[in-house]
Amino acid sequence: MQGLIFILLSILLTPSLSSWARVLLSPAAGNTFNVIQYGAVGNGQTDDSQSFLKAWEDACGASEGTPTLEIPNGMTFMLSPVAFKGPCKANSVHVLLQGTIVAPSRDAWNGKNEWIQFAEINGLMIDGGGQIDGQGSSWWQDCNSNCERPTALHINDCQASRLTGIKHLNSAKNHISISGCSDFYISDLEITAPGESPNTDGIDISHSSAITIEKSIIGTGDDCIAINGGTSNIKITQVTCGPGHGISIGSLGEDGKYDTVEDVYVGGCTFKGCQNGARIKTWDGGAGYARKITFEDITLEDSRHPIIIDQFYSSHDGTQGPSKGSSVAVSDVTYRNVHGTSADDEAIIFNCAEESCKNIVLDQIDITLSDPGKDAQAVCKNAEGTATSTVPSVTCLSN
């Protein structure tokens, strides 16, 4: 045995094989950078942020193949607010999240707006079946007096990237924020928080284009998916939403802001027990447009306001106050093959500013009330367009 040890040491210390020795002694194996090998403890209580950052620095700095930041299964890693930033040397970087990441206690935040951030990375791939737990309940309880809460996962300025197969739960605020990204694919996510948890949106998208979201389950205390200003070419399919506030365009035009959203397709989705279904919401006094939007093949199960355009979102109660003189233009919006049950008498609501909702198309709509003793109703103000085979009838649209 002593002879074998001597031989191995001789090999490692031979100058001509020094590069091989460095590989064997390196914390990373090949192109995989495991956070454990950088000192992460993984007991759910020790702050592992610095170990993650060291592993990320090496992964982002690797130039060959697809470097992988590995977060192993069966362990729980507590992270303080942390930013994984690029640009990286390789064409793509893989984050293999197999274990669980948990947020720290509230006193560790120090005013940070994001908990986990990925920024300026092309070809970012996050997958692995692991879990991100925001442990947000202590934040929700104090929301009335302190609503400055952090986003759990913020992905900014990342192109040609993917986020798949991850479970997110109980964020202090919105679970996932996508901003300044293009060519981004999201699928097979499970996002959960209690229905009463405030502002816990599932996925927020802003200033981004060519975003695809599919085959996911989202149930939170706010919008399952919110499509905000500066976005275009958004495709959402096979998403089950509930509880939550539906899949929303907006809100747009807050404080007179100029916002734009266009080319949005939402298809094959299900709303279960939602406060809203297919929603467009804009602030009175705003500017810009929301156009070329389609909601198609939508199934409703006991959801309030399954179809709603609300251009007076600033009032929050849906009532119209004195006009502020401008509004976001809503046009070329199609609802096709929407069927199921509404939990509220007002199943369809078009609450539009004058001359602001044009070419609204309803086709093959069949919405009944969850309470079989009543009939569903439509509220229609200032909307222009057509309604074909639509129940309930929408009086301000032509048949």
Rosetta blueprint (number, residue, H / E / L):
1 M L
2 Q H
3 G H
4 L H
5 I H
6 F H
7 I H
8 L H
9 L H
10 S H
11 I H
12 L H
13 L H
14 T L
15 P H
16 S H
17 L H
18 S H
19 S H
20 W H
21 A H
22 R H
23 V H
24 L H
25 L H
26 S L
27 P L
28 A L
29 A E
30 G L
31 N L
32 T E
33 F E
34 N E
35 V H
36 I H
37 Q H
38 Y H
39 G L
40 A L
41 V L
42 G L
43 N E
44 G E
45 Q E
46 T E
47 D E
48 D L
49 S H
50 Q H
51 S H
52 F H
53 L H
54 K H
55 A H
56 W H
57 E H
58 D H
59 A H
60 C H
61 G H
62 A L
63 S L
64 E L
65 G L
66 T L
67 P L
68 T E
69 L E
70 E E
71 I E
72 P L
73 N L
74 G L
75 M L
76 T E
77 F E
78 M E
79 L L
80 S L
81 P L
82 V E
83 A E
84 F E
85 K E
86 G L
87 P L
88 C L
89 K L
90 A L
91 N L
92 S L
93 V E
94 H E
95 V E
96 L E
97 L E
98 Q L
99 G L
100 T E
101 I E
102 V E
103 A L
104 P L
105 S L
106 R H
107 D H
108 A H
109 W L
110 N L
111 G L
112 K L
113 N L
114 E E
115 W E
116 I E
117 Q E
118 F E
119 A E
120 E L
121 I L
122 N L
123 G L
124 L E
125 M E
126 I E
127 D E
128 G L
129 G L
130 G L
131 Q E
132 I E
133 D E
134 G L
135 Q L
136 G L
137 S H
138 S H
139 W H
140 W H
141 Q H
142 D L
143 C L
144 N L
145 S L
146 N L
147 C L
148 E L
149 R L
150 P L
151 T E
152 A E
153 L E
154 H E
155 I E
156 N E
157 D L
158 C L
159 Q E
160 A E
161 S E
162 R E
163 L E
164 T E
165 G L
166 I L
167 K E
168 H E
169 L E
170 N L
171 S L
172 A L
173 K L
174 N L
175 H L
176 I E
177 S E
178 I E
179 S E
180 G L
181 C L
182 S E
183 D E
184 F E
185 Y E
186 I E
187 S E
188 D L
189 L L
190 E E
191 I E
192 T E
193 A L
194 P L
195 G L
196 E L
197 S L
198 P L
199 N L
200 T L
201 D L
202 G L
203 I E
204 D E
205 I E
206 S E
207 H L
208 S L
209 S E
210 A E
211 I E
212 T E
213 I E
214 E E
215 K E
216 S E
217 I E
218 I E
219 G E
220 T L
221 G L
222 D L
223 D L
224 C L
225 I E
226 A E
227 I E
228 N L
229 G L
230 G L
231 T E
232 S E
233 N E
234 I E
235 K E
236 I E
237 T E
238 Q E
239 V E
240 T E
241 C E
242 G L
243 P L
244 G L
245 H L
246 G L
247 I E
248 S E
249 I E
250 G E
251 S E
252 L E
253 G L
254 E H
255 D H
256 G H
257 K L
258 Y E
259 D E
260 T E
261 V E
262 E E
263 D E
264 V E
265 Y E
266 V E
267 G E
268 G L
269 C L
270 T E
271 F E
272 K E
273 G L
274 C L
275 Q L
276 N L
277 G L
278 A E
279 R E
280 I E
281 K E
282 T E
283 W L
284 D L
285 G L
286 G L
287 A E
288 G E
289 Y E
290 A E
291 R E
292 K E
293 I E
294 T E
295 F E
296 E E
297 D E
298 I E
299 T E
300 L E
301 E E
302 D E
303 S E
304 R L
305 H L
306 P L
307 I E
308 I E
309 I E
310 D E
311 Q L
312 F L
313 Y H
314 S H
315 S H
316 H L
317 D L
318 G L
319 T L
320 Q L
321 G L
322 P L
323 S L
324 K L
325 G L
326 S L
327 S L
328 V L
329 A E
330 V E
331 S E
332 D E
333 V E
334 T E
335 Y E
336 R E
337 N E
338 V E
339 H E
340 G E
341 T E
342 S E
343 A L
344 D L
345 D L
346 E E
347 A E
348 I E
349 I E
350 F E
351 N E
352 C L
353 A L
354 E L
355 E L
356 S L
357 C E
358 K E
359 N E
360 I E
361 V E
362 L E
363 D E
364 Q E
365 I E
366 D E
367 I E
368 T E
369 L E
370 S L
371 D L
372 P L
373 G L
374 K L
375 D L
376 A L
377 Q E
378 A E
379 V E
380 C E
381 K E
382 N L
383 A E
384 E E
385 G E
386 T E
387 A E
388 T E
389 S E
390 T E
391 V E
392 P L
393 S L
394 V L
395 T L
396 C L
397 L L
398 S E
399 N L
